Amino acid sequence: MNNILDISSIIATYGYPGILIIVFLESGIFFPLPGDSLIFTAGLLAPFYHYNVYTLTLLIFLSAFLGGIAGYYIGTKLEYLYRFSLFRKILKRKYLDDAHDFLTKHGLSALLLSRFVPVVRTFLPIVAGMARMKYSDFIRFSLLGSFIWSAAFTLGGYFLGRSFPEIDKYLTLTIILVVFVSILPAVFHLLKKKKA
């Protein structure tokens, strides 16, 4: 179990398939998985494992995009739970209407920024599906967000590793730093909301 929680062990043990499955699940289905830190580390260690970093980036992009589509599809099916009064009490129709209005107005920025916030990137596609965000808009914005996210973290890790060849000695510290940076937008938003 400890090895599964160790990002470098995931990459060493499961290779491309492990990385891609985790990215797919974390992009719209299941949230307590490494995302930013996993693909950053994959890029950082790509030369060590003889991965072609551009192929890796492309595959991560496709996995992230398809995971978002799966989340959207799940969201559209969750609407059937409205037949049950308990579900209607938990998630009121007004919340979905508000989410629909928000996504219609801020769809591009919401989907782009959500890619860079852990947990939010898992649930926003589901919410978009439940709120019936226009599918063509979701696809377009999700494509762009998935591409920017996968390229920024995977290639960022790769080029940082090339610039500082000894950085693998500080892998744990680097991963902690990436996780910290990836949660900063959420912390900033919460502080701003609390101040308001």
N, C-alpha and C positions, 0 to 999 in steps of 0.2 A: 504493500500500500504506500509506503514512503517513496518508492521509486516512481509511482504514478503521480505523486505530488511534486516531484523533482523535474523541472522543465527540461534540463539537459538530458536526463534519463529518458524522458518521453521521446525526445528527438533521436537519441542513440538507439533505443529499443524498437520504436515503432516507425521511425523514418517518415517519408512522405505520407503514407496512409494515415498514420497517427496524427500528424499535424493537420491534415486536411479534414479528418473526421471531427477533431476538436473544434476547428474553425467553423465548420458547417453547423455543429450543434450549438456553439456559443453565439452564432449569428442570428438566432431566431427561435431556438427550441429549449435549450437547457443552459442556465446561467453560471453555476459555480465552477467554471472552467477557465484556465488561463487563455487569454486572447492576445492582448498587446504584447505581453512579456514573452509568450510562446513564439509569435512570428518574428519579433525583434531578435530573440535568441537564435531562432532558425536561420535568420539572415546572417547573424554574427558568426555562427558555426558552419555556415554553408561551405566555405573552403575546406574546413577540417574534414567534413563528411563527403567532400567531392560532389556537392549539389550544385547544379547550375542555378544560380540565384535568380535569373530572369524567368526560367521555367517555374521555379518555386514560387516566385511572386505571382505569376500568371495563375498557377493552380490555387494559391491562397485566395486570390481575387475571385476566381470562379466558385470556390467553396463558400466564401463569405456571401457572395451574391445569391447562390442557390439556397443557403441557410436562411437568408432574409425572405426569399420567396416562400420557403416552407413555413416560416413563421407567419407570413401574411395569410397563407392558405389555412393554417391552424386557426388564426383569428377569425376568418370568415366562417369557419365551422363552429366556433364557440358560441355564435349567436343562437344556435339551436338550444343552448342551455337556458335560454329565456323562458322555455316552457316550465321551468322549475321556479317556484316562488322564492326559494332560498337564494338562488343565483340573482334574481331580480332585485332582492334586497341588498345584496353585496355590491352589485355593479348596476347602478341606476342608469336608465336610458339617457338621462340628461348628461351623464359623464361621457357617454359615447358620442352624443351630439356635440358636446363641447370639444371632444377630441377630433371629431370630423372637421369642425370649423377651424380648429387650430392647424390641423394638417393641410387643409385647403389653403389657408393663409400663409403658413410657414413651412410647407412641405419640404422644400429644398434644404433650407437651413436646418430643420429638425432632423431629417434623415442624414445629412452630412455630419452634423455635430454629434448625433447619437452614436455614430460609428466609433467615436473616440472616447466614449464614456462606458466603462464596464457596467454590466447589468442592463443599462438603458438600451444598448444596442441589441440585447436579446429580446427585450419586451416591446420595443417600438414597432417592429414589423407585425407583431401579434395585435397590438393596439390599432395599427393602421388597417389591418384586415377586419377587426371587429368594428371599427368606425367607418368602414367602407370607403377608405381613401381611394380615389380614382386609380385603377390598376396601372394604367399607362404612366401616370405620374410617379407612382411607387416604383415601377420598373426603372424609369429614367433616373430618378434621384438615387435609387439604391445602387444602380450601376456605377454612378459617379462616386458615391460615398464609399462603396466597397473597393473601387480602384484606388482612390486616394489613400484610404486606410492601409490596404495591403502594401502599396508601393512605399508609403512613408515609413512604416515600421520595418518591413522586411529589408528594403534597400538601405534604410537608415542604419539598421544593425550591421548589414554587410559592409557598408562604407566606413562605419566607425571601426569595425574590426580590421579593415585594411589600413586605416589611418594609424591605428594603435595596435600593432601585432601582439603586444603583451596583455591586451585587455582580457583575454580568456582566463588569466590568473585571478581576475577580479570579477568573475562571472556572477557570483551571488550578489555582490554589491551593485553591479550593473543592472541586474534583473529587478532588485529592490527599487532602484532609482527609476526604472521604466514604469513599474507599477505605481510608484508615487506620482510621477508626472501624468500618468493616464487617469488618475482619479482627481487631479487638480481641477478640471472643469466642473465636476460635480460638487466639489467642496466650495469652489468660488460661487457657483450658482446658489447653494444653500446659504452661504454667508450673505450674499446679496439679498436673497429673499427674506432672511431673518432681519437684516438691517431695514428693509422696506416695511 
